[in-house]
């Protein structure tokens, strides 16, 4: 059954998570003022699924049960599904102005639906049966899953089995009759504390010597032995101040965490890959391709930033200047190009033997390569249009001060038809998106999320078809 936003929030309250932030345990993550905006962003994915206007994009029909489900729990059954996924990402990015955290779980489910099928076909194993049973559970309960791929990695020049500390990549440390015991950590886990489930995958292709690290499984997020250590974000403590105007986006946000597995038991029914090291690489590649498509969300956040840039131009009284108009055009051009890339890899997707539709891998990597660049230029142009006041504004408390508030109202007014307070608000939003807490998701995550830029370039080099292109050139010139 699909949950609404209130039911989702209540479901999180039932979890017994071990969460640390600023050196202390957080007993109630749902209501913590720094974490709650990220919960609100996930709740939006539940809320919008129940709005008739967005139902076609936000929901799907389960290929297992035939029931209506949230698209974030769906296995893509067609090119149309892949395209709707792209549109959903932009829609939610525009409505939250931040990372809404559920794409990573959706991408993990779809990657596993392909790889577990291929594993069973080769080895006669039962991973796909386990996975489909797990998927049914996720869909029936409308769960949020954290797709956990990135290991700390330690010395990047060494493979997992040669690390001085073997826990730098998550690994199997014991096998029992009922399951396995794992140890290690997963880093940069977006929305982990807002998730019901943790889906673990390898982070790199593996060799025979690394087979203890070739493991994939799923667990409830609050099982014994899992600890969450929250990452810091720029301007994060503004969320605990009395006046939330300084946050720029007081309702929505994101979070990241280091997720530590301290000898955690995983029952066999929850294991989807176990030491079949040659399938670690395909799982990484499938997940990465899906997740690189998911960065359509950045065009949604870009919509917000472009809207903010146009607004501050009007509030500053410079919106009719030709160079400002040209900068807004350039921002839109770059933003729509991001959306085009995600649509293209979806439209060129294909059906896998498992029945799952996968994006075009080459175009997914081209799309993500653009994401590593264009948001930075869009942000630069937004800052250019906004002006220096974006980073020199006094605090919201100063604006309400009986001693100096009137002075700020007087000297920070721009367009006489616009209140100083509204000018303050839009400047803080631009700051939030380009320098503050939301810049984690819009900028640095655009650079390193779903693989850093070089990872995409490697895949582009592999799949660009240079020999075929050489044949075409040689044929035309008579070679």
KEZALUM-860535 format. One record per residue (C-alpha): x, y, z; residue number from 1; residue in three letters. Coordinates in pm, whole numbers, plus 50000, padded with zeros to 5 digits. Each point is the difference from the previous one (the first is absolute). Example, Ala and Ser with C-alpha at 12.3 -4.5 7.8 and 13.67 -1.06 7.14 Angstrom:
REM KEZALUM-860535
<<51230 49550 50780> 1 ALA>
<<50137 50344 49934> 2 SER>
//
This chain:
REM KEZALUM-860535
<<50000 50000 50000> 1 UNK>
<<50129 50346 49911> 2 UNK>
<<50078 50228 50293> 3 UNK>
<<49927 50370 50027> 4 UNK>
<<50243 50252 50147> 5 UNK>
<<49861 49975 50354> 6 UNK>
<<50015 49620 49996> 7 UNK>
<<50358 50015 49874> 8 UNK>
<<50099 50229 50286> 9 UNK>
<<49830 49773 50251> 10 UNK>
<<50180 49697 49855> 11 UNK>
<<50337 50168 50064> 12 UNK>
<<49905 50059 50363> 13 UNK>
<<49969 49625 50046> 14 UNK>
<<50365 49943 49899> 15 UNK>
<<50266 49957 50267> 16 UNK>
<<50294 50157 49819> 17 UNK>
<<50339 50063 50156> 18 UNK>
<<50084 50349 49871> 19 UNK>
<<50285 50230 50103> 20 UNK>
<<50050 50366 49913> 21 UNK>
<<50229 50261 50153> 22 UNK>
<<50141 49735 50232> 23 UNK>
<<49674 49896 50164> 24 UNK>
<<49730 49744 49937> 25 UNK>
<<49681 50134 49842> 26 UNK>
<<49712 49822 50171> 27 UNK>
<<49731 50148 49775> 28 UNK>
<<50132 50057 49645> 29 UNK>
<<49653 50078 49861> 30 UNK>
<<49963 50316 50205> 31 UNK>
<<50363 50108 50009> 32 UNK>
<<50003 50347 49837> 33 UNK>
<<50308 49924 49789> 34 UNK>
<<49873 49663 49872> 35 UNK>
<<49629 50077 49966> 36 UNK>
<<50018 50206 49676> 37 UNK>
<<50149 49694 49829> 38 UNK>
<<49712 49790 50132> 39 UNK>
<<49758 50257 49859> 40 UNK>
<<50158 49957 49656> 41 UNK>
<<49943 49623 50006> 42 UNK>
<<49648 50052 50133> 43 UNK>
<<49934 50211 49691> 44 UNK>
<<50051 49689 49784> 45 UNK>
<<49712 49838 50189> 46 UNK>
<<49781 50310 50000> 47 UNK>
<<50028 50065 49625> 48 UNK>
<<49923 49637 49914> 49 UNK>
<<49650 50056 50135> 50 UNK>
<<49937 50323 49805> 51 UNK>
<<49792 49928 49685> 52 UNK>
<<50195 50258 49799> 53 UNK>
<<50324 49807 50051> 54 UNK>
<<49868 49645 50025> 55 UNK>
<<50105 49893 49650> 56 UNK>
<<50363 50091 50063> 57 UNK>
<<50022 49916 50370> 58 UNK>
<<49834 49657 49993> 59 UNK>
<<50022 49680 49797> 60 UNK>
<<49837 49658 49973> 61 UNK>
<<50199 49722 50165> 62 UNK>
<<50101 49724 49759> 63 UNK>
<<49977 49761 50296> 64 UNK>
<<49662 50080 50153> 65 UNK>
<<49827 50217 49743> 66 UNK>
<<49936 50255 50278> 67 UNK>
<<50069 50373 49987> 68 UNK>
<<50330 50077 50171> 69 UNK>
<<50231 50295 50055> 70 UNK>
<<50234 50022 49702> 71 UNK>
<<50298 49999 50233> 72 UNK>
<<49930 49630 50071> 73 UNK>
<<49935 49909 49635> 74 UNK>
<<50206 49784 49763> 75 UNK>
<<50008 50167 49659> 76 UNK>
<<49792 49807 49747> 77 UNK>
<<50031 50225 49696> 78 UNK>
<<50167 50302 49844> 79 UNK>
<<49700 50197 50122> 80 UNK>
<<50083 49902 50359> 81 UNK>
<<50355 50126 49959> 82 UNK>
<<49877 50330 49855> 83 UNK>
<<49752 50044 50284> 84 UNK>
<<50282 49940 50245> 85 UNK>
<<50191 50291 49845> 86 UNK>
<<49693 50224 50015> 87 UNK>
<<49937 49899 50361> 88 UNK>
<<50354 50101 50096> 89 UNK>
<<49965 50346 49850> 90 UNK>
<<49655 50046 50153> 91 UNK>
<<50115 49919 50353> 92 UNK>
<<50320 50201 49968> 93 UNK>
<<49790 50301 49906> 94 UNK>
<<49756 49951 50289> 95 UNK>
<<50265 49948 50270> 96 UNK>
<<50305 50194 49876> 97 UNK>
<<50221 49723 50137> 98 UNK>
<<50083 49629 49985> 99 UNK>
<<49688 49796 50083> 100 UNK>
<<50210 49688 50065> 101 UNK>
<<49789 49713 49860> 102 UNK>
<<50161 49960 49657> 103 UNK>
<<50291 49800 50135> 104 UNK>
<<49775 49727 50138> 105 UNK>
<<49797 49981 49679> 106 UNK>
<<50318 49968 49797> 107 UNK>
<<50134 49726 50227> 108 UNK>
<<49678 49799 49965> 109 UNK>
<<50006 50021 49622> 110 UNK>
<<50370 49908 49977> 111 UNK>
<<49945 49698 50224> 112 UNK>
<<49698 49887 49799> 113 UNK>
<<50233 49963 49700> 114 UNK>
<<50313 49861 50165> 115 UNK>
<<49829 49744 50225> 116 UNK>
<<49823 49859 49693> 117 UNK>
<<50328 49976 49810> 118 UNK>
<<50166 49837 50301> 119 UNK>
<<49733 49731 50023> 120 UNK>
<<50021 49934 49628> 121 UNK>
<<50373 49932 50024> 122 UNK>
<<50020 49814 50331> 123 UNK>
<<49652 49864 50066> 124 UNK>
<<49984 50198 50324> 125 UNK>
<<49686 50147 50159> 126 UNK>
<<50100 50363 50036> 127 UNK>
<<49725 50127 49771> 128 UNK>
<<49731 49814 50195> 129 UNK>
<<50131 50159 50318> 130 UNK>
<<50009 50339 49836> 131 UNK>
<<49644 49979 49866> 132 UNK>
<<49875 49900 50345> 133 UNK>
<<50183 50298 50146> 134 UNK>
<<49867 50230 49727> 135 UNK>
<<49646 49889 50078> 136 UNK>
<<50058 50095 50363> 137 UNK>
<<50135 50344 49901> 138 UNK>
<<49711 50070 49764> 139 UNK>
<<49726 49878 50234> 140 UNK>
<<50129 50220 50281> 141 UNK>
<<50107 50296 49781> 142 UNK>
<<50343 50011 50157> 143 UNK>
<<50284 50245 49951> 144 UNK>
<<50329 49820 49929> 145 UNK>
<<50354 50130 50024> 146 UNK>
<<50217 49858 49723> 147 UNK>
<<50337 49970 50172> 148 UNK>
<<50288 49960 49755> 149 UNK>
<<50292 50228 50092> 150 UNK>
<<50265 49853 50232> 151 UNK>
<<50257 50217 50183> 152 UNK>
<<50264 49832 49773> 153 UNK>
<<50304 50079 50216> 154 UNK>
<<50308 50007 49776> 155 UNK>
<<49848 50053 49655> 156 UNK>
<<50306 49849 49835> 157 UNK>
<<49937 49658 50156> 158 UNK>
<<49724 49742 49934> 159 UNK>
<<49778 49893 50290> 160 UNK>
<<50199 49691 50098> 161 UNK>
<<50327 50199 50027> 162 UNK>
<<49871 50278 50224> 163 UNK>
<<50200 50040 50325> 164 UNK>
<<49663 50015 50175> 165 UNK>
<<49776 49737 49836> 166 UNK>
<<49686 50181 50115> 167 UNK>
<<50052 50285 49750> 168 UNK>
<<49768 49804 49770> 169 UNK>
<<49693 49832 50149> 170 UNK>
<<50061 49626 50019> 171 UNK>
<<49874 49665 50121> 172 UNK>
<<50179 49897 50321> 173 UNK>
<<49800 49688 50085> 174 UNK>
<<49763 49753 49839> 175 UNK>
<<49740 49816 50208> 176 UNK>
<<49720 49757 49928> 177 UNK>
<<49748 50281 50016> 178 UNK>
<<50189 50269 49813> 179 UNK>
<<50313 50214 49995> 180 UNK>
<<50165 50256 50227> 181 UNK>
<<50134 50319 49842> 182 UNK>
<<50231 50277 50112> 183 UNK>
<<50095 50334 49848> 184 UNK>
<<49837 50328 49910> 185 UNK>
<<49824 50186 49722> 186 UNK>
<<50079 50369 49957> 187 UNK>
<<49808 50301 49864> 188 UNK>
<<49666 49828 50053> 189 UNK>
<<49735 50245 49891> 190 UNK>
<<49680 49980 50201> 191 UNK>
<<50116 49697 50198> 192 UNK>
<<49831 50107 50323> 193 UNK>
<<49673 50054 49811> 194 UNK>
<<50002 49645 49859> 195 UNK>
<<49821 49685 50110> 196 UNK>
<<50247 49771 49825> 197 UNK>
<<50371 49997 49911> 198 UNK>
<<50090 49825 49673> 199 UNK>
<<50375 49931 49992> 200 UNK>
<<50194 49949 49675> 201 UNK>
<<50371 49976 49910> 202 UNK>
<<50163 50327 49901> 203 UNK>
<<50246 49874 49734> 204 UNK>
<<50060 49703 49772> 205 UNK>
<<50159 49712 50190> 206 UNK>
<<50262 49733 49935> 207 UNK>
<<50019 49649 50141> 208 UNK>
<<50219 50125 50285> 209 UNK>
<<49728 50247 50096> 210 UNK>
<<49710 49755 50009> 211 UNK>
<<49930 50058 50372> 212 UNK>
<<49912 50356 49902> 213 UNK>
<<49768 49896 49715> 214 UNK>
<<49678 50011 50198> 215 UNK>
<<49658 50158 49963> 216 UNK>
<<49716 49985 50249> 217 UNK>
<<49715 50194 50157> 218 UNK>
<<49922 50064 50366> 219 UNK>
<<49756 50205 50205> 220 UNK>
<<50172 50329 50077> 221 UNK>
<<49979 49951 50376> 222 UNK>
<<50144 49649 50041> 223 UNK>
<<50252 49942 50277> 224 UNK>
<<50354 50103 49910> 225 UNK>
<<49925 50286 49758> 226 UNK>
<<50106 50350 50108> 227 UNK>
<<49939 50326 49811> 228 UNK>
<<50238 50294 50033> 229 UNK>
<<49855 50312 49841> 230 UNK>
<<50208 50211 49764> 231 UNK>
<<50024 50377 50037> 232 UNK>
<<49868 50242 49742> 233 UNK>
<<50085 50362 49942> 234 UNK>
<<49778 50227 50212> 235 UNK>
<<49834 49697 50163> 236 UNK>
<<49966 50155 50346> 237 UNK>
<<49787 50281 49857> 238 UNK>
<<49719 49743 50023> 239 UNK>
<<50008 50019 50381> 240 UNK>
<<49980 50380 50016> 241 UNK>
<<49682 50176 50104> 242 UNK>
<<49934 50163 49663> 243 UNK>
<<50024 49750 49713> 244 UNK>
<<50010 50269 49731> 245 UNK>
<<50378 49970 50000> 246 UNK>
<<49978 49641 49872> 247 UNK>
<<49865 50112 49662> 248 UNK>
<<49788 49685 49976> 249 UNK>
<<49847 49949 50345> 250 UNK>
<<49782 49700 49910> 251 UNK>
<<50212 49764 49788> 252 UNK>
<<50357 49870 49999> 253 UNK>
<<50218 49692 49974> 254 UNK>
<<50248 49807 50210> 255 UNK>
<<50286 49756 49967> 256 UNK>
<<50139 49750 50250> 257 UNK>
<<50277 49749 50055> 258 UNK>
<<49826 49667 50060> 259 UNK>
<<50211 49760 50208> 260 UNK>
<<49934 49624 50006> 261 UNK>
<<50154 49847 50311> 262 UNK>
<<49975 49621 49953> 263 UNK>
<<49642 50017 49875> 264 UNK>
<<49810 49677 49934> 265 UNK>
<<49824 49962 49663> 266 UNK>
<<49761 49704 49949> 267 UNK>
<<50041 49808 49673> 268 UNK>
<<49656 50115 49880> 269 UNK>
<<50137 50356 49992> 270 UNK>
<<50324 49915 49811> 271 UNK>
<<50002 50077 49624> 272 UNK>
<<50369 49951 49914> 273 UNK>
<<50251 49789 50190> 274 UNK>
<<50359 49966 49880> 275 UNK>
<<49908 49976 49628> 276 UNK>
<<50266 50265 49944> 277 UNK>
<<49958 50020 49622> 278 UNK>
<<49649 50143 50050> 279 UNK>
<<50115 50288 50223> 280 UNK>
<<50105 50205 49697> 281 UNK>
<<49670 49956 49810> 282 UNK>
<<49805 50093 50312> 283 UNK>
<<50206 50315 50046> 284 UNK>
<<49959 50089 49632> 285 UNK>
<<49622 49945 49998> 286 UNK>
<<49946 50198 50316> 287 UNK>
<<50229 50282 49885> 288 UNK>
<<49822 50029 49666> 289 UNK>
<<49658 50023 50161> 290 UNK>
<<50126 50244 50260> 291 UNK>
<<50167 50221 49739> 292 UNK>
<<49662 50026 49828> 293 UNK>
<<49849 50100 50336> 294 UNK>
<<50189 50328 49994> 295 UNK>
<<49707 50147 49810> 296 UNK>
<<49918 50125 50349> 297 UNK>
<<50270 50264 49955> 298 UNK>
<<49799 50157 49718> 299 UNK>
<<49711 50030 50247> 300 UNK>
<<50221 50172 50255> 301 UNK>
<<50133 50208 49710> 302 UNK>
<<49645 50114 49930> 303 UNK>
<<49986 50135 50355> 304 UNK>
<<50337 50175 49969> 305 UNK>
<<49911 50155 49665> 306 UNK>
<<49672 50122 50147> 307 UNK>
<<50190 50148 50292> 308 UNK>
<<50249 50171 49767> 309 UNK>
<<49722 50157 49793> 310 UNK>
<<49826 50111 50320> 311 UNK>
<<50306 50167 50152> 312 UNK>
<<50068 50172 49669> 313 UNK>
<<49652 50151 50022> 314 UNK>
<<50043 50086 50368> 315 UNK>
<<50334 50166 49921> 316 UNK>
<<49844 50191 49710> 317 UNK>
<<50237 49855 49735> 318 UNK>
<<49773 49744 49831> 319 UNK>
<<49975 50205 49678> 320 UNK>
<<50376 50023 49954> 321 UNK>
<<50101 49808 49686> 322 UNK>
<<50292 49822 50167> 323 UNK>
<<49774 49878 50283> 324 UNK>
<<49746 49870 49750> 325 UNK>
<<50279 49819 49815> 326 UNK>
<<50124 49839 50320> 327 UNK>
<<49650 49874 50079> 328 UNK>
<<49979 49856 49647> 329 UNK>
<<50332 49822 50050> 330 UNK>
<<49886 49857 50334> 331 UNK>
<<49687 49862 49834> 332 UNK>
<<50201 49859 49709> 333 UNK>
<<50234 49812 50233> 334 UNK>
<<49716 49879 50222> 335 UNK>
<<49792 49867 49711> 336 UNK>
<<50309 49827 49862> 337 UNK>
<<50027 49810 50328> 338 UNK>
<<49639 49890 49965> 339 UNK>
<<50058 49900 49636> 340 UNK>
<<50284 49768 50099> 341 UNK>
<<49789 49813 50254> 342 UNK>
<<49710 49974 49755> 343 UNK>
<<50229 49873 49725> 344 UNK>
<<50149 49713 50200> 345 UNK>
<<49646 49905 50103> 346 UNK>
<<49860 50015 49647> 347 UNK>
<<50286 49784 49872> 348 UNK>
<<49956 49743 50277> 349 UNK>
<<49958 49629 49931> 350 UNK>
<<49845 49691 50150> 351 UNK>
<<50233 49767 50194> 352 UNK>
<<49950 49619 50013> 353 UNK>
<<49844 50042 50346> 354 UNK>
<<49727 50213 49845> 355 UNK>
<<50128 50317 50165> 356 UNK>
<<50062 50300 49776> 357 UNK>
<<50342 50160 50038> 358 UNK>
<<50118 50340 49881> 359 UNK>
<<50250 50043 49718> 360 UNK>
<<50329 49982 50189> 361 UNK>
<<50200 50226 49768> 362 UNK>
<<49741 50277 50005> 363 UNK>
<<49954 49965 50378> 364 UNK>
<<50370 50065 50045> 365 UNK>
<<49992 50293 49758> 366 UNK>
<<49705 50140 50194> 367 UNK>
<<50179 49972 50334> 368 UNK>
<<50318 50151 49853> 369 UNK>
<<49796 50310 49918> 370 UNK>
<<49864 50000 50355> 371 UNK>
<<50356 50023 50134> 372 UNK>
<<50036 50334 49818> 373 UNK>
<<49682 50188 49919> 374 UNK>
<<49860 50056 50352> 375 UNK>
<<50324 50175 50093> 376 UNK>
<<49957 50242 49709> 377 UNK>
<<49633 50052 50078> 378 UNK>
<<50098 50074 50361> 379 UNK>
<<50273 50242 49887> 380 UNK>
<<49754 50192 49785> 381 UNK>
<<49746 50010 50283> 382 UNK>
<<50262 50147 50233> 383 UNK>
<<50100 50248 49730> 384 UNK>
<<49641 50120 49967> 385 UNK>
<<49934 50000 50376> 386 UNK>
<<50292 50226 50090> 387 UNK>
<<50224 50011 50304> 388 UNK>
<<49717 50059 50244> 389 UNK>
<<49929 49627 49982> 390 UNK>
<<50304 49936 50222> 391 UNK>
<<50014 50321 50205> 392 UNK>
<<49642 50014 50132> 393 UNK>
<<49968 50033 50376> 394 UNK>
<<49799 49735 50180> 395 UNK>
<<49623 49975 50020> 396 UNK>
<<50031 50091 50367> 397 UNK>
<<50155 50333 49902> 398 UNK>
<<49706 50075 49773> 399 UNK>
<<49763 49958 50295> 400 UNK>
<<50220 50190 50243> 401 UNK>
<<49833 50310 50147> 402 UNK>
<<50335 50178 49988> 403 UNK>
<<50122 49933 49643> 404 UNK>
<<49710 49830 49820> 405 UNK>
<<49863 50325 49858> 406 UNK>
<<50344 50091 49866> 407 UNK>
<<50021 49668 49814> 408 UNK>
<<49647 50046 49866> 409 UNK>
<<50105 50338 49866> 410 UNK>
<<50342 49927 49853> 411 UNK>
<<49936 49651 49860> 412 UNK>
<<49686 50088 49807> 413 UNK>
<<50033 49963 49621> 414 UNK>
<<49692 50029 49780> 415 UNK>
<<49769 50235 50197> 416 UNK>
<<49702 49775 49921> 417 UNK>
<<50165 49701 50173> 418 UNK>
<<50040 49958 50375> 419 UNK>
<<50352 49980 50137> 420 UNK>
<<49902 49679 50177> 421 UNK>
<<49910 49830 49671> 422 UNK>
<<50326 50114 49846> 423 UNK>
<<50173 49845 50302> 424 UNK>
<<49810 49672 49953> 425 UNK>
<<50090 49952 49634> 426 UNK>
<<50366 50085 50062> 427 UNK>
<<50013 49742 50277> 428 UNK>
<<49848 49739 49766> 429 UNK>
<<50272 50066 49740> 430 UNK>
<<50261 49976 50274> 431 UNK>
<<49846 49672 50119> 432 UNK>
<<50012 49848 49652> 433 UNK>
<<50347 50115 49900> 434 UNK>
<<50196 50023 50327> 435 UNK>
<<49785 49869 50284> 436 UNK>
<<49844 49669 50098> 437 UNK>
<<49832 49936 49664> 438 UNK>
<<50331 50047 49817> 439 UNK>
<<50093 49655 50134> 440 UNK>
<<49738 49848 49774> 441 UNK>
<<50001 50249 49714> 442 UNK>
<<50376 50048 49954> 443 UNK>
<<50235 49755 50175> 444 UNK>
<<49758 49710 49962> 445 UNK>
<<49971 50092 49631> 446 UNK>
<<50376 49961 49979> 447 UNK>
<<50051 49678 50196> 448 UNK>
<<49661 49832 50039> 449 UNK>
<<49945 49684 49791> 450 UNK>
<<50374 50002 49931> 451 UNK>
<<50249 50282 49959> 452 UNK>
<<50061 50153 49654> 453 UNK>
<<50278 49760 49902> 454 UNK>
<<49771 49701 50053> 455 UNK>
<<49768 50132 49730> 456 UNK>
<<50289 50074 49767> 457 UNK>
<<50124 49643 50032> 458 UNK>
<<49656 49868 49908> 459 UNK>
<<49969 50244 49710> 460 UNK>
<<50338 49885 49868> 461 UNK>
<<49889 49636 50022> 462 UNK>
<<49671 50049 49823> 463 UNK>
<<50062 50280 49753> 464 UNK>
<<50055 49754 49710> 465 UNK>
<<50318 50155 49865> 466 UNK>
<<50083 49713 49760> 467 UNK>
<<49659 50037 49831> 468 UNK>
<<50048 50374 49974> 469 UNK>
<<50342 49943 49843> 470 UNK>
<<49846 49766 49744> 471 UNK>
<<49749 50266 49900> 472 UNK>
<<50271 50262 49960> 473 UNK>
<<50230 49770 49802> 474 UNK>
<<49722 49885 49770> 475 UNK>
<<49902 50354 49909> 476 UNK>
<<50353 50108 49913> 477 UNK>
<<50094 49684 49815> 478 UNK>
<<50231 49831 50251> 479 UNK>
//
